[in-house]
Amino acid sequence: SEAADEDGNIKPRQAPRRPATLADTNEMRQRLATLEQAIASSRVIAKQLDPHDATEAIVRETCTLLNCDRATLFTSDPDANELVLMVAKGADRIRLPIGQGVAGTVAATGRLCNIPDAYQDARFNSAHDEQSGYKTTSVLAAPVIDGDGNTIGVVQAINRFPDKNKPAGQSNYVSESKNGGGAAGPAFTEVDEEMIGVLAAQAGIALNNAMLYQGLSLSKAKVLSLLDIIQAMHSNLGVNSILFTITQRVHELVEADRCTMFLLDEASKELMSLQGEVSLRIPMDKGIAGECCVKNEVIN
């Protein structure tokens, strides 16, 4: 029967609490340690203001936090409907169609993907393994979401280690077979899924901040370049000095590789460009520059 207090109010009996076991205590300690590490990783990622540095920090902290051999971060190119993998600063980037492969599927659906055995999953593309001899076993991928809820990338962890003492990048290469063989490692756990969700959220914030900072830096550089051009045009510099300043600064305004400025020589009907001490001349109605001159229009 249920017990009543001195005022006659009936209080339901509470079930006796199960005493905490040693296993419960150890699990709680492990989760707290993982959470502390996740907070530390978030702080490291949040400090990066350069997009490339932010990418490297996200990859590095993903490997550390999830105890895995490798990690990759793809960013989304919505215009091309592709994911972009930045492999090195200034180098060409690897592109993957959205909807294809594990990362492409995550980008298309916006849902986390945990694969314990990659070769048993139809979404996995083994082409990279076949080329490199690397053996992919477990894969954990999560969408990177921005503040507006849009998927702007995918973070992917590969090959979870069984313990904290296994060195990275060693035993996941196979010599006897390029597309299989070797002992499969452990699958990523539910706790790993929670942690990659935390990292993905932080990655979205860090990438957005880095892109904003990069945009502000570029805008500042453009303003300085424009001021230099205006100052040169209103100074007492000679023609050659003005042309040099313009050609050295204008390409920064439009984020181009280089700039060439032609002057019209009406007497000879030619366009002239000064390159150091060399004078280059072309007919005023030839080429892109000639058409721009004749039609007096901007050509893009």
CYANA upper distance limits for C-alpha pairs under 8 A (distance plus 0.5 A):
  2 GLU  CA     10 ILE  CA      7.01
  2 GLU  CA     11 LYS  CA      6.88
  2 GLU  CA     12 PRO  CA      6.06
  2 GLU  CA     13 ARG  CA      6.68
  3 ALA  CA     10 ILE  CA      6.28
  3 ALA  CA     11 LYS  CA      6.21
  3 ALA  CA     12 PRO  CA      7.34
  3 ALA  CA     13 ARG  CA      7.61
  4 ALA  CA      8 GLY  CA      5.83
  4 ALA  CA      9 ASN  CA      5.70
  4 ALA  CA     10 ILE  CA      4.65
  4 ALA  CA     11 LYS  CA      6.26
  5 ASP  CA      9 ASN  CA      5.98
  5 ASP  CA     10 ILE  CA      7.02
  5 ASP  CA     11 LYS  CA      7.79
 20 ALA  CA     24 ASP  CA      6.51
 20 ALA  CA     25 THR  CA      7.41
 21 THR  CA     25 THR  CA      6.89
 22 LEU  CA     26 ASN  CA      6.65
 23 ALA  CA     27 GLU  CA      6.59
 24 ASP  CA     28 MET  CA      6.65
 25 THR  CA     29 ARG  CA      6.70
 26 ASN  CA     30 GLN  CA      6.61
 27 GLU  CA     31 ARG  CA      6.69
 28 MET  CA     32 LEU  CA      6.66
 29 ARG  CA     33 ALA  CA      6.61
 30 GLN  CA     34 THR  CA      6.64
 31 ARG  CA     35 LEU  CA      6.56
 32 LEU  CA     36 GLU  CA      6.65
 33 ALA  CA     37 GLN  CA      6.73
 34 THR  CA     38 ALA  CA      6.63
 34 THR  CA     65 LEU  CA      7.90
 35 LEU  CA     39 ILE  CA      6.76
 35 LEU  CA    195 MET  CA      8.47
 36 GLU  CA     40 ALA  CA      6.76
 37 GLN  CA     41 SER  CA      6.59
 37 GLN  CA     65 LEU  CA      7.18
 38 ALA  CA     42 SER  CA      6.63
 38 ALA  CA     65 LEU  CA      7.13
 38 ALA  CA    195 MET  CA      7.38
 38 ALA  CA    198 VAL  CA      7.89
 38 ALA  CA    199 LEU  CA      7.98
 39 ILE  CA     43 ARG  CA      6.85
 40 ALA  CA     44 VAL  CA      6.93
 41 SER  CA     45 ILE  CA      6.74
 41 SER  CA     61 GLU  CA      6.21
 41 SER  CA     65 LEU  CA      8.08
 41 SER  CA    199 LEU  CA      8.39
 42 SER  CA     46 ALA  CA      6.50
 42 SER  CA    199 LEU  CA      7.39
 42 SER  CA    202 GLN  CA      6.62
 43 ARG  CA     47 LYS  CA      6.97
 44 VAL  CA     48 GLN  CA      7.87
 44 VAL  CA     57 ALA  CA      7.55
 45 ILE  CA     54 ALA  CA      6.66
 45 ILE  CA     57 ALA  CA      6.06
 45 ILE  CA     58 ILE  CA      6.55
 45 ILE  CA     61 GLU  CA      8.36
 45 ILE  CA    202 GLN  CA      7.81
 45 ILE  CA    203 ALA  CA      7.70
 45 ILE  CA    206 ALA  CA      6.99
 46 ALA  CA     54 ALA  CA      8.43
 46 ALA  CA    202 GLN  CA      7.81
 46 ALA  CA    205 ILE  CA      8.23
 46 ALA  CA    206 ALA  CA      5.91
 48 GLN  CA     53 ASP  CA      6.50
 48 GLN  CA     54 ALA  CA      5.50
 48 GLN  CA     57 ALA  CA      8.16
 48 GLN  CA    206 ALA  CA      7.56
 48 GLN  CA    210 ALA  CA      7.42
 49 LEU  CA     53 ASP  CA      7.74
 49 LEU  CA     54 ALA  CA      7.21
 49 LEU  CA    206 ALA  CA      8.18
 49 LEU  CA    209 ASN  CA      7.28
 49 LEU  CA    210 ALA  CA      4.95
 49 LEU  CA    211 MET  CA      8.41
 49 LEU  CA    213 TYR  CA      6.86
 49 LEU  CA    214 GLN  CA      8.12
 50 ASP  CA     54 ALA  CA      6.50
 50 ASP  CA    210 ALA  CA      5.77
 50 ASP  CA    211 MET  CA      8.04
 50 ASP  CA    213 TYR  CA      8.02
 50 ASP  CA    214 GLN  CA      7.24
 51 PRO  CA     55 THR  CA      6.65
 51 PRO  CA    207 LEU  CA      6.74
 51 PRO  CA    210 ALA  CA      5.64
 51 PRO  CA    211 MET  CA      6.77
 51 PRO  CA    214 GLN  CA      8.12
 52 HIS  CA     56 GLU  CA      6.79
 52 HIS  CA     86 MET  CA      8.28
 52 HIS  CA     88 ALA  CA      8.45
 52 HIS  CA     89 LYS  CA      6.84
 53 ASP  CA     57 ALA  CA      6.64
 54 ALA  CA     58 ILE  CA      6.65
 54 ALA  CA    206 ALA  CA      7.16
 54 ALA  CA    207 LEU  CA      7.09
 54 ALA  CA    210 ALA  CA      7.69
 55 THR  CA     59 VAL  CA      6.75
 55 THR  CA     73 LEU  CA      7.24
 55 THR  CA    207 LEU  CA      8.22
 56 GLU  CA     60 ARG  CA      6.55
 57 ALA  CA     61 GLU  CA      6.47
 58 ILE  CA     62 THR  CA      6.48
 58 ILE  CA     73 LEU  CA      8.04
 58 ILE  CA    199 LEU  CA      8.05
 58 ILE  CA    203 ALA  CA      7.04
 59 VAL  CA     63 CYS  CA      6.91
 59 VAL  CA     70 ARG  CA      8.45
 59 VAL  CA     71 ALA  CA      5.87
 59 VAL  CA     72 THR  CA      6.41
 59 VAL  CA     73 LEU  CA      7.05
 60 ARG  CA     64 THR  CA      6.92
 60 ARG  CA     71 ALA  CA      8.04
 61 GLU  CA     65 LEU  CA      6.40
 62 THR  CA     66 LEU  CA      6.34
 62 THR  CA     67 ASN  CA      8.39
 62 THR  CA     68 CYS  CA      8.33
 62 THR  CA     71 ALA  CA      6.94
 62 THR  CA    157 ALA  CA      7.46
 62 THR  CA    196 ILE  CA      7.88
 62 THR  CA    199 LEU  CA      7.65
 63 CYS  CA     67 ASN  CA      6.01
 63 CYS  CA     68 CYS  CA      5.46
 63 CYS  CA     69 ASP  CA      6.84
 63 CYS  CA     70 ARG  CA      6.51
 63 CYS  CA     71 ALA  CA      6.49
 63 CYS  CA    157 ALA  CA      7.53
 64 THR  CA     68 CYS  CA      7.53
 65 LEU  CA    195 MET  CA      8.10
 66 LEU  CA    157 ALA  CA      8.10
 66 LEU  CA    160 ARG  CA      7.63
 66 LEU  CA    192 ASP  CA      6.59
 66 LEU  CA    195 MET  CA      7.92
 66 LEU  CA    196 ILE  CA      8.08
 67 ASN  CA    160 ARG  CA      6.37
 67 ASN  CA    161 PHE  CA      6.28
 67 ASN  CA    163 ASP  CA      8.13
 67 ASN  CA    164 LYS  CA      7.14
 68 CYS  CA    157 ALA  CA      7.07
 68 CYS  CA    158 ILE  CA      6.56
 68 CYS  CA    159 ASN  CA      5.87
 68 CYS  CA    160 ARG  CA      4.55
 68 CYS  CA    161 PHE  CA      5.89
 68 CYS  CA    168 ALA  CA      8.15
 69 ASP  CA    157 ALA  CA      8.37
 69 ASP  CA    158 ILE  CA      6.63
 69 ASP  CA    159 ASN  CA      5.98
 69 ASP  CA    160 ARG  CA      6.84
 69 ASP  CA    161 PHE  CA      7.42
 69 ASP  CA    168 ALA  CA      5.58
 69 ASP  CA    169 GLY  CA      6.50
 70 ARG  CA    157 ALA  CA      6.52
 70 ARG  CA    158 ILE  CA      5.61
 70 ARG  CA    159 ASN  CA      7.34
 70 ARG  CA    168 ALA  CA      8.42
 70 ARG  CA    169 GLY  CA      8.29
 71 ALA  CA    155 VAL  CA      7.82
 71 ALA  CA    156 GLN  CA      5.94
 71 ALA  CA    157 ALA  CA      4.86
 71 ALA  CA    158 ILE  CA      6.31
 72 THR  CA     85 LEU  CA      8.04
 72 THR  CA    155 VAL  CA      6.39
 72 THR  CA    156 GLN  CA      5.68
 72 THR  CA    157 ALA  CA      7.15
 73 LEU  CA     85 LEU  CA      6.91
 73 LEU  CA     86 MET  CA      8.33
 73 LEU  CA    153 GLY  CA      7.66
 73 LEU  CA    154 VAL  CA      6.33
 73 LEU  CA    155 VAL  CA      5.04
 73 LEU  CA    156 GLN  CA      6.82
 74 PHE  CA     83 LEU  CA      6.17
 74 PHE  CA     84 VAL  CA      5.72
 74 PHE  CA     85 LEU  CA      5.25
 74 PHE  CA     86 MET  CA      7.88
 74 PHE  CA    103 ALA  CA      8.34
 74 PHE  CA    153 GLY  CA      5.66
 74 PHE  CA    154 VAL  CA      5.56
 74 PHE  CA    155 VAL  CA      6.85
 75 THR  CA     83 LEU  CA      6.03
 75 THR  CA     84 VAL  CA      5.65
 75 THR  CA     85 LEU  CA      7.12
 75 THR  CA    152 ILE  CA      6.35
 75 THR  CA    153 GLY  CA      4.53
 75 THR  CA    154 VAL  CA      7.04
 76 SER  CA     81 ASN  CA      8.04
 76 SER  CA     82 GLU  CA      6.64
 76 SER  CA     83 LEU  CA      5.12
 76 SER  CA     84 VAL  CA      6.62
 76 SER  CA    151 THR  CA      8.08
 76 SER  CA    152 ILE  CA      5.47
 76 SER  CA    153 GLY  CA      5.43
 77 ASP  CA     81 ASN  CA      6.30
 77 ASP  CA     82 GLU  CA      5.77
 77 ASP  CA     83 LEU  CA      6.41
 77 ASP  CA     84 VAL  CA      7.30
 78 PRO  CA     82 GLU  CA      7.07
 81 ASN  CA     97 PRO  CA      6.84
 81 ASN  CA     98 ILE  CA      6.35
 82 GLU  CA     95 ARG  CA      6.79
 82 GLU  CA     96 LEU  CA      5.92
 82 GLU  CA     97 PRO  CA      4.84
 82 GLU  CA     98 ILE  CA      5.47
 83 LEU  CA     95 ARG  CA      6.10
 83 LEU  CA     96 LEU  CA      5.50
 83 LEU  CA     97 PRO  CA      6.62
 83 LEU  CA     98 ILE  CA      6.57
 83 LEU  CA    104 GLY  CA      7.52
 83 LEU  CA    153 GLY  CA      7.57
 84 VAL  CA     93 ARG  CA      6.83
 84 VAL  CA     94 ILE  CA      6.25
 84 VAL  CA     95 ARG  CA      5.13
 84 VAL  CA     96 LEU  CA      6.95
 85 LEU  CA     93 ARG  CA      6.11
 85 LEU  CA     94 ILE  CA      5.50
 85 LEU  CA     95 ARG  CA      6.72
 86 MET  CA     91 ALA  CA      8.22
 86 MET  CA     92 ASP  CA      8.01
 86 MET  CA     93 ARG  CA      5.43
 86 MET  CA     94 ILE  CA      7.15
 87 VAL  CA     91 ALA  CA      7.46
 87 VAL  CA     92 ASP  CA      8.10
 87 VAL  CA     93 ARG  CA      6.71
 87 VAL  CA     94 ILE  CA      7.90
 88 ALA  CA     92 ASP  CA      8.23
 88 ALA  CA     93 ARG  CA      8.40
 96 LEU  CA    100 GLN  CA      7.80
 96 LEU  CA    104 GLY  CA      7.44
 97 PRO  CA    104 GLY  CA      6.85
 98 ILE  CA    103 ALA  CA      8.34
 98 ILE  CA    104 GLY  CA      4.77
 98 ILE  CA    105 THR  CA      7.16
 98 ILE  CA    107 ALA  CA      6.78
 98 ILE  CA    108 ALA  CA      6.54
 99 GLY  CA    103 ALA  CA      8.48
 99 GLY  CA    104 GLY  CA      4.86
 99 GLY  CA    105 THR  CA      4.97
 99 GLY  CA    106 VAL  CA      8.13
 99 GLY  CA    107 ALA  CA      7.45
 99 GLY  CA    108 ALA  CA      5.82
100 GLN  CA    104 GLY  CA      5.14
100 GLN  CA    105 THR  CA      6.22
100 GLN  CA    123 ARG  CA      7.71
101 GLY  CA    105 THR  CA      6.51
101 GLY  CA    123 ARG  CA      5.44
101 GLY  CA    124 PHE  CA      5.89
101 GLY  CA    125 ASN  CA      6.37
102 VAL  CA    106 VAL  CA      6.83
102 VAL  CA    113 CYS  CA      8.14
102 VAL  CA    123 ARG  CA      5.90
102 VAL  CA    124 PHE  CA      6.17
102 VAL  CA    125 ASN  CA      8.32
102 VAL  CA    141 ALA  CA      7.94
103 ALA  CA    107 ALA  CA      6.70
103 ALA  CA    141 ALA  CA      7.06
103 ALA  CA    154 VAL  CA      6.68
103 ALA  CA    155 VAL  CA      8.38
103 ALA  CA    156 GLN  CA      7.61
104 GLY  CA    108 ALA  CA      6.70
105 THR  CA    109 THR  CA      6.59
105 THR  CA    123 ARG  CA      8.18
106 VAL  CA    110 GLY  CA      5.83
106 VAL  CA    111 ARG  CA      6.04
106 VAL  CA    112 LEU  CA      6.82
106 VAL  CA    113 CYS  CA      7.21
106 VAL  CA    141 ALA  CA      7.50
106 VAL  CA    142 ALA  CA      7.07
106 VAL  CA    143 PRO  CA      6.60
106 VAL  CA    154 VAL  CA      7.54
107 ALA  CA    111 ARG  CA      8.23
107 ALA  CA    143 PRO  CA      6.54
107 ALA  CA    151 THR  CA      7.05
107 ALA  CA    153 GLY  CA      7.18
107 ALA  CA    154 VAL  CA      6.81
110 GLY  CA    142 ALA  CA      8.28
110 GLY  CA    143 PRO  CA      6.11
110 GLY  CA    151 THR  CA      7.16
111 ARG  CA    142 ALA  CA      7.16
111 ARG  CA    143 PRO  CA      7.03
112 LEU  CA    140 LEU  CA      8.14
112 LEU  CA    141 ALA  CA      6.30
112 LEU  CA    142 ALA  CA      4.92
112 LEU  CA    143 PRO  CA      6.99
112 LEU  CA    193 GLU  CA      8.42
113 CYS  CA    139 VAL  CA      8.34
113 CYS  CA    140 LEU  CA      6.28
113 CYS  CA    141 ALA  CA      5.70
113 CYS  CA    142 ALA  CA      6.91
114 ASN  CA    138 SER  CA      8.31
114 ASN  CA    139 VAL  CA      6.51
114 ASN  CA    140 LEU  CA      5.05
114 ASN  CA    141 ALA  CA      7.06
114 ASN  CA    188 PHE  CA      7.43
114 ASN  CA    193 GLU  CA      8.28
115 ILE  CA    121 ASP  CA      7.84
115 ILE  CA    138 SER  CA      6.14
115 ILE  CA    139 VAL  CA      5.57
115 ILE  CA    140 LEU  CA      6.74
115 ILE  CA    187 ALA  CA      7.88
115 ILE  CA    188 PHE  CA      8.42
116 PRO  CA    137 THR  CA      7.25
116 PRO  CA    138 SER  CA      5.06
116 PRO  CA    139 VAL  CA      7.04
116 PRO  CA    186 PRO  CA      7.84
116 PRO  CA    187 ALA  CA      5.11
116 PRO  CA    188 PHE  CA      7.39
117 ASP  CA    121 ASP  CA      7.47
117 ASP  CA    137 THR  CA      5.57
117 ASP  CA    138 SER  CA      5.79
117 ASP  CA    139 VAL  CA      8.14
117 ASP  CA    184 ALA  CA      8.12
117 ASP  CA    187 ALA  CA      8.20
118 ALA  CA    124 PHE  CA      6.43
118 ALA  CA    136 THR  CA      6.98
118 ALA  CA    137 THR  CA      5.70
118 ALA  CA    138 SER  CA      6.36
118 ALA  CA    139 VAL  CA      7.14
119 TYR  CA    124 PHE  CA      7.25
119 TYR  CA    126 SER  CA      8.15
119 TYR  CA    136 THR  CA      8.45
119 TYR  CA    137 THR  CA      7.72
119 TYR  CA    180 GLY  CA      8.34
126 SER  CA    130 GLU  CA      6.75
126 SER  CA    179 ASN  CA      7.56
127 ALA  CA    131 GLN  CA      6.84
128 HIS  CA    132 SER  CA      6.60
128 HIS  CA    134 TYR  CA      8.29
129 ASP  CA    133 GLY  CA      5.75
129 ASP  CA    134 TYR  CA      5.37
129 ASP  CA    135 LYS  CA      6.45
129 ASP  CA    136 THR  CA      7.53
129 ASP  CA    178 LYS  CA      6.95
129 ASP  CA    179 ASN  CA      6.92
130 GLU  CA    134 TYR  CA      7.94
130 GLU  CA    178 LYS  CA      5.64
130 GLU  CA    179 ASN  CA      6.24
131 GLN  CA    178 LYS  CA      8.32
132 SER  CA    178 LYS  CA      8.29
133 GLY  CA    173 TYR  CA      6.33
133 GLY  CA    174 VAL  CA      6.50
133 GLY  CA    175 SER  CA      7.47
133 GLY  CA    177 SER  CA      8.07
133 GLY  CA    178 LYS  CA      5.26
133 GLY  CA    179 ASN  CA      8.01
134 TYR  CA    172 ASN  CA      6.48
134 TYR  CA    173 TYR  CA      4.99
134 TYR  CA    174 VAL  CA      6.92
134 TYR  CA    178 LYS  CA      7.48
135 LYS  CA    172 ASN  CA      5.88
135 LYS  CA    173 TYR  CA      6.20
135 LYS  CA    174 VAL  CA      7.01
135 LYS  CA    178 LYS  CA      7.62
135 LYS  CA    179 ASN  CA      7.41
135 LYS  CA    180 GLY  CA      7.18
136 THR  CA    158 ILE  CA      7.38
136 THR  CA    159 ASN  CA      6.78
136 THR  CA    172 ASN  CA      7.83
137 THR  CA    158 ILE  CA      7.92
137 THR  CA    159 ASN  CA      6.12
137 THR  CA    184 ALA  CA      6.41
137 THR  CA    185 GLY  CA      7.01
138 SER  CA    158 ILE  CA      6.33
138 SER  CA    159 ASN  CA      5.26
138 SER  CA    160 ARG  CA      6.95
138 SER  CA    185 GLY  CA      7.53
138 SER  CA    186 PRO  CA      7.69
138 SER  CA    187 ALA  CA      6.09
138 SER  CA    188 PHE  CA      7.49
139 VAL  CA    156 GLN  CA      7.56
139 VAL  CA    157 ALA  CA      6.29
139 VAL  CA    158 ILE  CA      5.19
139 VAL  CA    159 ASN  CA      6.77
139 VAL  CA    160 ARG  CA      8.49
139 VAL  CA    187 ALA  CA      8.42
139 VAL  CA    188 PHE  CA      8.06
140 LEU  CA    156 GLN  CA      6.18
140 LEU  CA    157 ALA  CA      5.58
140 LEU  CA    158 ILE  CA      7.02
140 LEU  CA    188 PHE  CA      7.26
140 LEU  CA    193 GLU  CA      8.08
141 ALA  CA    154 VAL  CA      7.24
141 ALA  CA    155 VAL  CA      6.17
141 ALA  CA    156 GLN  CA      4.66
141 ALA  CA    157 ALA  CA      6.69
141 ALA  CA    196 ILE  CA      8.39
142 ALA  CA    154 VAL  CA      6.21
142 ALA  CA    155 VAL  CA      6.04
142 ALA  CA    156 GLN  CA      7.01
142 ALA  CA    196 ILE  CA      7.26
142 ALA  CA    197 GLY  CA      7.15
142 ALA  CA    200 ALA  CA      7.17
143 PRO  CA    151 THR  CA      6.70
143 PRO  CA    152 ILE  CA      8.18
143 PRO  CA    153 GLY  CA      6.50
143 PRO  CA    154 VAL  CA      5.01
143 PRO  CA    155 VAL  CA      6.96
143 PRO  CA    200 ALA  CA      7.11
144 VAL  CA    151 THR  CA      6.14
144 VAL  CA    152 ILE  CA      6.20
144 VAL  CA    153 GLY  CA      5.30
144 VAL  CA    154 VAL  CA      5.67
144 VAL  CA    155 VAL  CA      7.15
144 VAL  CA    200 ALA  CA      5.38
144 VAL  CA    201 ALA  CA      6.72
144 VAL  CA    203 ALA  CA      7.09
144 VAL  CA    204 GLY  CA      5.89
145 ILE  CA    149 GLY  CA      6.10
145 ILE  CA    150 ASN  CA      5.91
145 ILE  CA    151 THR  CA      5.05
145 ILE  CA    152 ILE  CA      6.27
145 ILE  CA    153 GLY  CA      7.67
145 ILE  CA    200 ALA  CA      7.68
145 ILE  CA    201 ALA  CA      6.82
145 ILE  CA    204 GLY  CA      5.90
146 ASP  CA    150 ASN  CA      6.03
146 ASP  CA    151 THR  CA      7.03
146 ASP  CA    152 ILE  CA      6.94
146 ASP  CA    201 ALA  CA      8.21
146 ASP  CA    204 GLY  CA      5.52
146 ASP  CA    205 ILE  CA      6.99
146 ASP  CA    208 ASN  CA      7.72
147 GLY  CA    204 GLY  CA      8.17
147 GLY  CA    205 ILE  CA      7.86
152 ILE  CA    204 GLY  CA      7.81
153 GLY  CA    204 GLY  CA      8.45
154 VAL  CA    200 ALA  CA      8.24
155 VAL  CA    196 ILE  CA      8.47
155 VAL  CA    200 ALA  CA      6.98
159 ASN  CA    185 GLY  CA      7.20
159 ASN  CA    186 PRO  CA      8.34
159 ASN  CA    187 ALA  CA      8.42
160 ARG  CA    185 GLY  CA      7.01
160 ARG  CA    186 PRO  CA      6.60
160 ARG  CA    187 ALA  CA      7.03
160 ARG  CA    188 PHE  CA      6.84
161 PHE  CA    166 LYS  CA      7.15
161 PHE  CA    185 GLY  CA      7.02
161 PHE  CA    186 PRO  CA      7.19
162 PRO  CA    166 LYS  CA      8.12
162 PRO  CA    185 GLY  CA      7.18
162 PRO  CA    186 PRO  CA      6.40
169 GLY  CA    173 TYR  CA      8.34
174 VAL  CA    178 LYS  CA      6.88
174 VAL  CA    181 GLY  CA      7.87
174 VAL  CA    182 GLY  CA      7.43
176 GLU  CA    181 GLY  CA      8.06
177 SER  CA    181 GLY  CA      6.57
188 PHE  CA    192 ASP  CA      6.37
188 PHE  CA    193 GLU  CA      7.84
189 THR  CA    193 GLU  CA      6.93
190 GLU  CA    194 GLU  CA      6.92
191 VAL  CA    195 MET  CA      6.74
192 ASP  CA    196 ILE  CA      6.58
193 GLU  CA    197 GLY  CA      6.72
194 GLU  CA    198 VAL  CA      6.98
195 MET  CA    199 LEU  CA      6.78
196 ILE  CA    200 ALA  CA      6.37
197 GLY  CA    201 ALA  CA      6.68
198 VAL  CA    202 GLN  CA      6.79
199 LEU  CA    203 ALA  CA      6.39
200 ALA  CA    204 GLY  CA      6.72
201 ALA  CA    205 ILE  CA      7.12
202 GLN  CA    206 ALA  CA      6.57
203 ALA  CA    207 LEU  CA      6.40
204 GLY  CA    208 ASN  CA      6.62
205 ILE  CA    209 ASN  CA      6.64
206 ALA  CA    210 ALA  CA      6.50
207 LEU  CA    211 MET  CA      6.57
208 ASN  CA    212 LEU  CA      6.69
209 ASN  CA    213 TYR  CA      6.60
210 ALA  CA    214 GLN  CA      6.54
211 MET  CA    215 GLY  CA      6.54
212 LEU  CA    216 LEU  CA      6.73
213 TYR  CA    217 SER  CA      6.65
214 GLN  CA    218 LEU  CA      6.66
215 GLY  CA    219 SER  CA      6.62
216 LEU  CA    220 LYS  CA      6.63
217 SER  CA    221 ALA  CA      6.75
218 LEU  CA    222 LYS  CA      6.68
219 SER  CA    223 VAL  CA      6.77
220 LYS  CA    224 LEU  CA      6.81
221 ALA  CA    225 SER  CA      6.65
221 ALA  CA    252 GLU  CA      8.00
221 ALA  CA    253 LEU  CA      8.39
222 LYS  CA    226 LEU  CA      6.60
222 LYS  CA    252 GLU  CA      6.74
222 LYS  CA    253 LEU  CA      5.38
223 VAL  CA    227 LEU  CA      6.67
223 VAL  CA    253 LEU  CA      8.47
224 LEU  CA    228 ASP  CA      6.76
225 SER  CA    229 ILE  CA      6.83
225 SER  CA    249 ARG  CA      5.93
225 SER  CA    250 VAL  CA      7.67
225 SER  CA    252 GLU  CA      7.52
225 SER  CA    253 LEU  CA      7.39
226 LEU  CA    230 ILE  CA      6.72
226 LEU  CA    249 ARG  CA      7.94
226 LEU  CA    250 VAL  CA      8.11
226 LEU  CA    253 LEU  CA      7.81
227 LEU  CA    231 GLN  CA      6.50
228 ASP  CA    232 ALA  CA      6.59
228 ASP  CA    245 THR  CA      8.13
228 ASP  CA    249 ARG  CA      8.22
229 ILE  CA    233 MET  CA      6.68
229 ILE  CA    242 ILE  CA      8.50
229 ILE  CA    245 THR  CA      6.94
229 ILE  CA    246 ILE  CA      6.39
229 ILE  CA    249 ARG  CA      7.53
229 ILE  CA    250 VAL  CA      8.46
230 ILE  CA    234 HIS  CA      6.84
231 GLN  CA    235 SER  CA      6.64
232 ALA  CA    236 ASN  CA      8.37
232 ALA  CA    237 LEU  CA      7.31
232 ALA  CA    242 ILE  CA      6.40
232 ALA  CA    245 THR  CA      7.50
233 MET  CA    237 LEU  CA      8.33
233 MET  CA    242 ILE  CA      6.93
237 LEU  CA    241 SER  CA      6.39
237 LEU  CA    242 ILE  CA      6.80
238 GLY  CA    242 ILE  CA      6.81
239 VAL  CA    243 LEU  CA      6.63
240 ASN  CA    244 PHE  CA      6.59
240 ASN  CA    274 LEU  CA      8.04
241 SER  CA    245 THR  CA      6.71
242 ILE  CA    246 ILE  CA      6.68
243 LEU  CA    247 THR  CA      6.61
243 LEU  CA    261 MET  CA      7.60
243 LEU  CA    274 LEU  CA      8.37
244 PHE  CA    248 GLN  CA      6.56
245 THR  CA    249 ARG  CA      6.62
246 ILE  CA    250 VAL  CA      6.14
246 ILE  CA    261 MET  CA      8.36
247 THR  CA    251 HIS  CA      7.54
247 THR  CA    258 ARG  CA      8.02
247 THR  CA    259 CYS  CA      5.55
247 THR  CA    260 THR  CA      6.33
247 THR  CA    261 MET  CA      7.01
248 GLN  CA    252 GLU  CA      8.48
248 GLN  CA    258 ARG  CA      8.29
248 GLN  CA    259 CYS  CA      7.60
249 ARG  CA    253 LEU  CA      7.50
250 VAL  CA    254 VAL  CA      7.42
250 VAL  CA    259 CYS  CA      7.08
251 HIS  CA    255 GLU  CA      6.23
251 HIS  CA    256 ALA  CA      5.29
251 HIS  CA    257 ASP  CA      6.87
251 HIS  CA    258 ARG  CA      5.95
251 HIS  CA    259 CYS  CA      5.89
252 GLU  CA    256 ALA  CA      6.84
260 THR  CA    273 SER  CA      7.73
261 MET  CA    273 SER  CA      6.56
261 MET  CA    274 LEU  CA      8.48
262 PHE  CA    271 LEU  CA      6.14
262 PHE  CA    272 MET  CA      5.67
262 PHE  CA    273 SER  CA      5.13
262 PHE  CA    274 LEU  CA      8.30
262 PHE  CA    289 ALA  CA      8.29
263 LEU  CA    271 LEU  CA      5.97
263 LEU  CA    272 MET  CA      5.55
263 LEU  CA    273 SER  CA      6.82
264 LEU  CA    269 LYS  CA      7.71
264 LEU  CA    270 GLU  CA      6.52
264 LEU  CA    271 LEU  CA      5.14
264 LEU  CA    272 MET  CA      6.71
264 LEU  CA    284 MET  CA      7.85
265 ASP  CA    269 LYS  CA      6.21
265 ASP  CA    270 GLU  CA      5.77
265 ASP  CA    271 LEU  CA      6.50
265 ASP  CA    272 MET  CA      7.26
266 GLU  CA    270 GLU  CA      7.29
269 LYS  CA    283 PRO  CA      6.86
269 LYS  CA    284 MET  CA      6.15
270 GLU  CA    281 ARG  CA      6.70
270 GLU  CA    282 ILE  CA      6.02
270 GLU  CA    283 PRO  CA      4.98
270 GLU  CA    284 MET  CA      5.07
271 LEU  CA    281 ARG  CA      6.03
271 LEU  CA    282 ILE  CA      5.83
271 LEU  CA    283 PRO  CA      6.61
271 LEU  CA    284 MET  CA      5.70
271 LEU  CA    290 GLY  CA      7.93
272 MET  CA    279 SER  CA      7.12
272 MET  CA    280 LEU  CA      6.08
272 MET  CA    281 ARG  CA      5.06
272 MET  CA    282 ILE  CA      7.24
273 SER  CA    279 SER  CA      6.27
273 SER  CA    280 LEU  CA      5.58
273 SER  CA    281 ARG  CA      6.98
274 LEU  CA    278 VAL  CA      6.48
274 LEU  CA    279 SER  CA      5.18
274 LEU  CA    280 LEU  CA      6.79
275 GLN  CA    279 SER  CA      6.66
275 GLN  CA    280 LEU  CA      7.77
282 ILE  CA    286 LYS  CA      7.55
283 PRO  CA    290 GLY  CA      7.47
284 MET  CA    289 ALA  CA      8.23
284 MET  CA    290 GLY  CA      5.16
284 MET  CA    291 GLU  CA      8.24
284 MET  CA    293 CYS  CA      7.35
284 MET  CA    294 VAL  CA      7.69
285 ASP  CA    290 GLY  CA      4.74
285 ASP  CA    291 GLU  CA      6.20
285 ASP  CA    293 CYS  CA      7.84
285 ASP  CA    294 VAL  CA      6.71
286 LYS  CA    290 GLY  CA      5.09
286 LYS  CA    291 GLU  CA      6.93
287 GLY  CA    291 GLU  CA      6.75
288 ILE  CA    292 CYS  CA      6.66
288 ILE  CA    299 ILE  CA      8.18
289 ALA  CA    293 CYS  CA      6.68
290 GLY  CA    294 VAL  CA      6.64
291 GLU  CA    295 LYS  CA      6.41
291 GLU  CA    296 ASN  CA      8.37
292 CYS  CA    296 ASN  CA      5.91
292 CYS  CA    297 GLU  CA      5.86
292 CYS  CA    298 VAL  CA      6.79
292 CYS  CA    299 ILE  CA      6.90
293 CYS  CA    297 GLU  CA      7.85
